[in-house]
């Protein structure tokens, strides 16, 4: 069955195209936007098969297995018996309250002989994996040359074109990761690194208070439709094992989680009762399901907690507060820190990437860049070294609430102390005074920190601080962050970024309204806003809109000026002969006036 | 009659208070927000009498004359016979199509004996006017000391407290202006300068295609309700004289216009037919009505026009394109440039401030910071000197579409070439690819350029490039710009800015939901978003929201940790005794669960 609730179908004027590899048998999806006035525009496409009319979407069967064969070829992974699902995995939900298990069962893959099968291990061994070639092609968006080279990169190295070996080298250096659990075979690989396009993450997940399985899948599909590059499932409450299965089997993008949330559910929400065994079991449970990256709050150390005592908003990371409570109760370092080696052993066996959590990120402007925040950041740098020794891929989580003048220091500290591992930041929010608009307070900080070098931006929705985001909030948050990430690419001088701006500006200047809508990040909203005042089809080629009306359209007047200039030799004799030209005045008879001669 | 269409009444939990002057008989309005957990918070209030329950609002009578007496006392202005209204002033509208004249007639004031009665002239003479004391009190927002001092001001000088003489000195230096036409007697004066709070402007105005008089007044009232510091009436089409009268008589904030628009209407939209006489007549017409600042595109010189020939989006300023067309047609410098002296004579007789227009601002990322844009900026610097010699107040218009890495150069060039006259910028928009979301693409650039030193930010609404903004677009644009301006104040290190953030963060951390909503820029939206999932009154004190639910609220856990810490001597013996403390787990029974013991 195709669920009627899942959003499918191409975006306006768009079709799915696939580019092949030269090293591996891969098909890299792109979105081609048909234009009326110039050749089609090829753009990055995170939306997966859902926007492909040729794809058969059935959430009960999941997306096709496109990666399973890749590791088999390498012969370094083998199917193993899956850890049996336990009642606690779904919060002891039963009967009607239990979300049904995903219908298709598959034995999980695992590295054989305790070897590391991570992208980092292969990169260091000089091997260009299919994932690496896939992202190399994907990053170029069909370009065969640089579009423009103009920007301030703050030390970023952005090649005109990304090659598979450049990807390999960046991963080997730890500057980039491809979050790709070997059990997430439905994944279309993507890369997170300062020398690639800035990415964005969207959070979904039910809370104990609201929402269901279909809703969460649709939120994921909806988020990637508008451009989310990865999705974190932050579900809490019951059924999270089964809901996660449904999400991963239907996800073409990397899925991240915070395993601590499920572990806490398993001990009935009593932080003090958490322990290594139950946490370890949860890591394996989720790794076998195919989670691509885990947020691990191993940087919250006992000695950091007193540093938060005088904060205005204390500890605002869920995982951070849970671990701080645990540390105080037992008065010892957390099992995440003590057992970090053993965590690495699990991560490397499935190639789950670390997202080292910022449990002590500031929750208010007043707490930004304080001792607690930076003490944890330095610890994350130490843990990065350890993870790298085990061939584990690592990114570092950061910001929260940070005023503009303190943003760059975050990037500089992270680059210095975390050895250029990719930075993954929430916002930052640049003021605390706009609840209901924190997608904007944070898009400001996100664009800036993305420019400075952050590799992935975790979105914030309008509902932040107020409640669980709904479908509209998710879309608004994703679009706000796509434009922030793009503004960052432009400022860094990404060689391909400006192609889309320039195409849209040409369409705008030439009054190709349909093209202007379709090149934009949200064609539906742009078209609807325009048509509210000028619905007639004739106005899709009109040389004005309702903002200025026909007489006062500066672009129309610019055309008059240029048309004249074209008929002239130069400016000197233009003025005289200009009088022969036509007037620009067009009588106005209301919305249906047609100003074009 | 009180028009039912006008939005009146206080914002939630807010009351209007007035602070008196020590030098002059003035009443400076402030907004006091009542809080449940701490003393009331006093904030800047641009909303005028409309949010004062004691005020009698009747748009047919207009707002009270609070400034008329001020100039009389100085005895340097006198009533004169008003220029007779001509049919062309209202686009020859007649009968039912004619917007009725504003009912109350008043002889316009004008400087006597050709003297300059501008705030700049008085400031230079060492006179502290009522307007200067008014804005000094207003800028301090009821503070009697600095709240915090932390930021990067890029050369801005922000005193702990603003004194009347500091205001006078800043105006005398040309670094700030108080746009206050002597005929706008309803005005609550405000100041625009780099060493004061960053201000925002909202544009309203009908176009030939849509909207009416009542709508425009309500748009103005609606814009200032949410925080617009000035409003530009960009009306075109018919009835603009009468609509402007209605707007100014009901406006407590400075009103700006682009007189060229009305002049063009008077010549039937034929740019070539424009001339000095009709423009001069329009300046006097609008100066007598009380317009506080005029955008004058005198910087568009004949020699600049060829510099736009290879632009992707040509000339995107309405006024700029009109003047460029005129210059080419007549092949000479514009009458705005040639007659600049005579324009100054009119401005100084009414104290209309110059907003020197950026007719050649870039309309796309591709055109940012180009030769045309900066050539005009340098001309504006020359004109600033001339205006200052005539004791005229001046601000400079800037940006448009500018990628992040090119924003600071705009501020630096402006400071250098325009002698620190206040900068007033549109956005800038940091990418072209998000039509429908340009309030966000531009809030990013606006926050940054405000931080760098821009004194006033001209808002952009979601409808930009697509149509004339409606009431909702106006509110969204204003809120987006209020938060951008505030983010800029925070980053500059404004001594009062963080008070509001800190108050909101305390409310947030203490789960004072009502306070959190009420301190925010848009209490209505924040409350509505929260209540959508947790409507019960009990949840207004609940220690969680639907985002994380009770078990996973990091702030609640932080409180548990602190409560414990308070009971302890220190951290060393805390762990042991912590076991005596209560668990944090609260059974979840859906949205009505009450987690507080």
Boltz contact constraints between the chains, C-beta under 6 A:
constraints:
  - contact:
      token1: [A, 151]
      token2: [B, 405]
      max_distance: 6.0
  - contact:
      token1: [A, 152]
      token2: [B, 405]
      max_distance: 6.0
  - contact:
      token1: [A, 207]
      token2: [B, 548]
      max_distance: 6.0
  - contact:
      token1: [A, 207]
      token2: [B, 549]
      max_distance: 6.0
  - contact:
      token1: [A, 208]
      token2: [B, 549]
      max_distance: 6.0
  - contact:
      token1: [A, 208]
      token2: [B, 588]
      max_distance: 6.0
  - contact:
      token1: [A, 209]
      token2: [B, 546]
      max_distance: 6.0
  - contact:
      token1: [A, 209]
      token2: [B, 549]
      max_distance: 6.0
  - contact:
      token1: [A, 209]
      token2: [B, 591]
      max_distance: 6.0
  - contact:
      token1: [A, 210]
      token2: [B, 533]
      max_distance: 6.0
  - contact:
      token1: [A, 210]
      token2: [B, 546]
      max_distance: 6.0
  - contact:
      token1: [A, 236]
      token2: [B, 552]
      max_distance: 6.0
  - contact:
      token1: [A, 268]
      token2: [B, 585]
      max_distance: 6.0
  - contact:
      token1: [A, 269]
      token2: [B, 551]
      max_distance: 6.0
  - contact:
      token1: [A, 269]
      token2: [B, 585]
      max_distance: 6.0
  - contact:
      token1: [A, 270]
      token2: [B, 583]
      max_distance: 6.0
  - contact:
      token1: [A, 270]
      token2: [B, 585]
      max_distance: 6.0
  - contact:
      token1: [A, 306]
      token2: [B, 571]
      max_distance: 6.0
  - contact:
      token1: [A, 312]
      token2: [B, 505]
      max_distance: 6.0
  - contact:
      token1: [A, 313]
      token2: [B, 505]
      max_distance: 6.0
  - contact:
      token1: [A, 313]
      token2: [B, 509]
      max_distance: 6.0
  - contact:
      token1: [A, 314]
      token2: [B, 558]
      max_distance: 6.0
  - contact:
      token1: [A, 315]
      token2: [B, 554]
      max_distance: 6.0
  - contact:
      token1: [A, 315]
      token2: [B, 558]
      max_distance: 6.0
  - contact:
      token1: [A, 316]
      token2: [B, 554]
      max_distance: 6.0
  - contact:
      token1: [A, 317]
      token2: [B, 554]
      max_distance: 6.0
  - contact:
      token1: [A, 318]
      token2: [B, 552]
      max_distance: 6.0
  - contact:
      token1: [A, 318]
      token2: [B, 554]
      max_distance: 6.0
  - contact:
      token1: [A, 321]
      token2: [B, 554]
      max_distance: 6.0
  - contact:
      token1: [A, 321]
      token2: [B, 557]
      max_distance: 6.0
  - contact:
      token1: [A, 321]
      token2: [B, 558]
      max_distance: 6.0
  - contact:
      token1: [A, 325]
      token2: [B, 557]
      max_distance: 6.0
  - contact:
      token1: [A, 325]
      token2: [B, 561]
      max_distance: 6.0
  - contact:
      token1: [A, 328]
      token2: [B, 574]
      max_distance: 6.0
  - contact:
      token1: [A, 328]
      token2: [B, 578]
      max_distance: 6.0
  - contact:
      token1: [A, 329]
      token2: [B, 578]
      max_distance: 6.0
  - contact:
      token1: [A, 331]
      token2: [B, 575]
      max_distance: 6.0
  - contact:
      token1: [A, 364]
      token2: [B, 505]
      max_distance: 6.0
  - contact:
      token1: [A, 365]
      token2: [B, 501]
      max_distance: 6.0
  - contact:
      token1: [A, 366]
      token2: [B, 502]
      max_distance: 6.0
  - contact:
      token1: [A, 403]
      token2: [B, 490]
      max_distance: 6.0
  - contact:
      token1: [A, 403]
      token2: [B, 491]
      max_distance: 6.0
  - contact:
      token1: [A, 404]
      token2: [B, 451]
      max_distance: 6.0
  - contact:
      token1: [A, 404]
      token2: [B, 487]
      max_distance: 6.0
  - contact:
      token1: [A, 404]
      token2: [B, 491]
      max_distance: 6.0
  - contact:
      token1: [A, 405]
      token2: [B, 151]
      max_distance: 6.0
  - contact:
      token1: [A, 405]
      token2: [B, 152]
      max_distance: 6.0
  - contact:
      token1: [A, 405]
      token2: [B, 491]
      max_distance: 6.0
  - contact:
      token1: [A, 430]
      token2: [B, 487]
      max_distance: 6.0
  - contact:
      token1: [A, 431]
      token2: [B, 483]
      max_distance: 6.0
  - contact:
      token1: [A, 431]
      token2: [B, 486]
      max_distance: 6.0
  - contact:
      token1: [A, 431]
      token2: [B, 487]
      max_distance: 6.0
  - contact:
      token1: [A, 431]
      token2: [B, 501]
      max_distance: 6.0
  - contact:
      token1: [A, 432]
      token2: [B, 501]
      max_distance: 6.0
  - contact:
      token1: [A, 432]
      token2: [B, 504]
      max_distance: 6.0
  - contact:
      token1: [A, 432]
      token2: [B, 505]
      max_distance: 6.0
  - contact:
      token1: [A, 433]
      token2: [B, 500]
      max_distance: 6.0
  - contact:
      token1: [A, 433]
      token2: [B, 501]
      max_distance: 6.0
  - contact:
      token1: [A, 433]
      token2: [B, 504]
      max_distance: 6.0
  - contact:
      token1: [A, 433]
      token2: [B, 520]
      max_distance: 6.0
  - contact:
      token1: [A, 433]
      token2: [B, 521]
      max_distance: 6.0
  - contact:
      token1: [A, 434]
      token2: [B, 483]
      max_distance: 6.0
  - contact:
      token1: [A, 434]
      token2: [B, 521]
      max_distance: 6.0
  - contact:
      token1: [A, 435]
      token2: [B, 520]
      max_distance: 6.0
  - contact:
      token1: [A, 435]
      token2: [B, 526]
      max_distance: 6.0
  - contact:
      token1: [A, 436]
      token2: [B, 522]
      max_distance: 6.0
  - contact:
      token1: [A, 436]
      token2: [B, 525]
      max_distance: 6.0
  - contact:
      token1: [A, 436]
      token2: [B, 526]
      max_distance: 6.0
  - contact:
      token1: [A, 436]
      token2: [B, 529]
      max_distance: 6.0
  - contact:
      token1: [A, 437]
      token2: [B, 479]
      max_distance: 6.0
  - contact:
      token1: [A, 440]
      token2: [B, 440]
      max_distance: 6.0
  - contact:
      token1: [A, 440]
      token2: [B, 443]
      max_distance: 6.0
  - contact:
      token1: [A, 440]
      token2: [B, 480]
      max_distance: 6.0
  - contact:
      token1: [A, 441]
      token2: [B, 483]
      max_distance: 6.0
  - contact:
      token1: [A, 443]
      token2: [B, 440]
      max_distance: 6.0
  - contact:
      token1: [A, 444]
      token2: [B, 444]
      max_distance: 6.0
  - contact:
      token1: [A, 444]
      token2: [B, 447]
      max_distance: 6.0
  - contact:
      token1: [A, 447]
      token2: [B, 444]
      max_distance: 6.0
  - contact:
      token1: [A, 451]
      token2: [B, 404]
      max_distance: 6.0
  - contact:
      token1: [A, 463]
      token2: [B, 529]
      max_distance: 6.0
  - contact:
      token1: [A, 466]
      token2: [B, 529]
      max_distance: 6.0
  - contact:
      token1: [A, 466]
      token2: [B, 530]
      max_distance: 6.0
  - contact:
      token1: [A, 467]
      token2: [B, 530]
      max_distance: 6.0
  - contact:
      token1: [A, 467]
      token2: [B, 533]
      max_distance: 6.0
  - contact:
      token1: [A, 467]
      token2: [B, 545]
      max_distance: 6.0
  - contact:
      token1: [A, 467]
      token2: [B, 546]
      max_distance: 6.0
  - contact:
      token1: [A, 467]
      token2: [B, 547]
      max_distance: 6.0
  - contact:
      token1: [A, 468]
      token2: [B, 546]
      max_distance: 6.0
  - contact:
      token1: [A, 468]
      token2: [B, 547]
      max_distance: 6.0
  - contact:
      token1: [A, 479]
      token2: [B, 437]
      max_distance: 6.0
  - contact:
      token1: [A, 480]
      token2: [B, 440]
      max_distance: 6.0
  - contact:
      token1: [A, 483]
      token2: [B, 431]
      max_distance: 6.0
  - contact:
      token1: [A, 483]
      token2: [B, 434]
      max_distance: 6.0
  - contact:
      token1: [A, 483]
      token2: [B, 441]
      max_distance: 6.0
  - contact:
      token1: [A, 486]
      token2: [B, 431]
      max_distance: 6.0
  - contact:
      token1: [A, 487]
      token2: [B, 404]
      max_distance: 6.0
  - contact:
      token1: [A, 487]
      token2: [B, 430]
      max_distance: 6.0
  - contact:
      token1: [A, 487]
      token2: [B, 431]
      max_distance: 6.0
  - contact:
      token1: [A, 490]
      token2: [B, 403]
      max_distance: 6.0
  - contact:
      token1: [A, 491]
      token2: [B, 403]
      max_distance: 6.0
  - contact:
      token1: [A, 491]
      token2: [B, 404]
      max_distance: 6.0
  - contact:
      token1: [A, 491]
      token2: [B, 405]
      max_distance: 6.0
  - contact:
      token1: [A, 500]
      token2: [B, 433]
      max_distance: 6.0
  - contact:
      token1: [A, 501]
      token2: [B, 365]
      max_distance: 6.0
  - contact:
      token1: [A, 501]
      token2: [B, 431]
      max_distance: 6.0
  - contact:
      token1: [A, 501]
      token2: [B, 432]
      max_distance: 6.0
  - contact:
      token1: [A, 501]
      token2: [B, 433]
      max_distance: 6.0
  - contact:
      token1: [A, 502]
      token2: [B, 366]
      max_distance: 6.0
  - contact:
      token1: [A, 504]
      token2: [B, 432]
      max_distance: 6.0
  - contact:
      token1: [A, 504]
      token2: [B, 433]
      max_distance: 6.0
  - contact:
      token1: [A, 505]
      token2: [B, 312]
      max_distance: 6.0
  - contact:
      token1: [A, 505]
      token2: [B, 313]
      max_distance: 6.0
  - contact:
      token1: [A, 505]
      token2: [B, 364]
      max_distance: 6.0
  - contact:
      token1: [A, 505]
      token2: [B, 432]
      max_distance: 6.0
  - contact:
      token1: [A, 509]
      token2: [B, 313]
      max_distance: 6.0
  - contact:
      token1: [A, 520]
      token2: [B, 433]
      max_distance: 6.0
  - contact:
      token1: [A, 520]
      token2: [B, 435]
      max_distance: 6.0
  - contact:
      token1: [A, 521]
      token2: [B, 433]
      max_distance: 6.0
  - contact:
      token1: [A, 521]
      token2: [B, 434]
      max_distance: 6.0
  - contact:
      token1: [A, 522]
      token2: [B, 436]
      max_distance: 6.0
  - contact:
      token1: [A, 525]
      token2: [B, 436]
      max_distance: 6.0
  - contact:
      token1: [A, 526]
      token2: [B, 435]
      max_distance: 6.0
  - contact:
      token1: [A, 526]
      token2: [B, 436]
      max_distance: 6.0
  - contact:
      token1: [A, 529]
      token2: [B, 436]
      max_distance: 6.0
  - contact:
      token1: [A, 529]
      token2: [B, 463]
      max_distance: 6.0
  - contact:
      token1: [A, 529]
      token2: [B, 466]
      max_distance: 6.0
  - contact:
      token1: [A, 530]
      token2: [B, 466]
      max_distance: 6.0
  - contact:
      token1: [A, 530]
      token2: [B, 467]
      max_distance: 6.0
  - contact:
      token1: [A, 533]
      token2: [B, 467]
      max_distance: 6.0
  - contact:
      token1: [A, 545]
      token2: [B, 467]
      max_distance: 6.0
  - contact:
      token1: [A, 546]
      token2: [B, 209]
      max_distance: 6.0
  - contact:
      token1: [A, 546]
      token2: [B, 210]
      max_distance: 6.0
  - contact:
      token1: [A, 546]
      token2: [B, 467]
      max_distance: 6.0
  - contact:
      token1: [A, 546]
      token2: [B, 468]
      max_distance: 6.0
  - contact:
      token1: [A, 547]
      token2: [B, 467]
      max_distance: 6.0
  - contact:
      token1: [A, 547]
      token2: [B, 468]
      max_distance: 6.0
  - contact:
      token1: [A, 548]
      token2: [B, 207]
      max_distance: 6.0
  - contact:
      token1: [A, 549]
      token2: [B, 207]
      max_distance: 6.0
  - contact:
      token1: [A, 549]
      token2: [B, 208]
      max_distance: 6.0
  - contact:
      token1: [A, 549]
      token2: [B, 209]
      max_distance: 6.0
  - contact:
      token1: [A, 551]
      token2: [B, 269]
      max_distance: 6.0
  - contact:
      token1: [A, 552]
      token2: [B, 236]
      max_distance: 6.0
  - contact:
      token1: [A, 552]
      token2: [B, 318]
      max_distance: 6.0
  - contact:
      token1: [A, 554]
      token2: [B, 315]
      max_distance: 6.0
  - contact:
      token1: [A, 554]
      token2: [B, 316]
      max_distance: 6.0
  - contact:
      token1: [A, 554]
      token2: [B, 317]
      max_distance: 6.0
  - contact:
      token1: [A, 554]
      token2: [B, 318]
      max_distance: 6.0
  - contact:
      token1: [A, 554]
      token2: [B, 321]
      max_distance: 6.0
  - contact:
      token1: [A, 557]
      token2: [B, 321]
      max_distance: 6.0
  - contact:
      token1: [A, 557]
      token2: [B, 325]
      max_distance: 6.0
  - contact:
      token1: [A, 558]
      token2: [B, 314]
      max_distance: 6.0
  - contact:
      token1: [A, 558]
      token2: [B, 315]
      max_distance: 6.0
  - contact:
      token1: [A, 558]
      token2: [B, 321]
      max_distance: 6.0
  - contact:
      token1: [A, 561]
      token2: [B, 325]
      max_distance: 6.0
  - contact:
      token1: [A, 571]
      token2: [B, 306]
      max_distance: 6.0
  - contact:
      token1: [A, 574]
      token2: [B, 328]
      max_distance: 6.0
  - contact:
      token1: [A, 575]
      token2: [B, 331]
      max_distance: 6.0
  - contact:
      token1: [A, 578]
      token2: [B, 328]
      max_distance: 6.0
  - contact:
      token1: [A, 578]
      token2: [B, 329]
      max_distance: 6.0
  - contact:
      token1: [A, 583]
      token2: [B, 270]
      max_distance: 6.0
  - contact:
      token1: [A, 585]
      token2: [B, 268]
      max_distance: 6.0
  - contact:
      token1: [A, 585]
      token2: [B, 269]
      max_distance: 6.0
  - contact:
      token1: [A, 585]
      token2: [B, 270]
      max_distance: 6.0
  - contact:
      token1: [A, 588]
      token2: [B, 208]
      max_distance: 6.0
  - contact:
      token1: [A, 591]
      token2: [B, 209]
      max_distance: 6.0
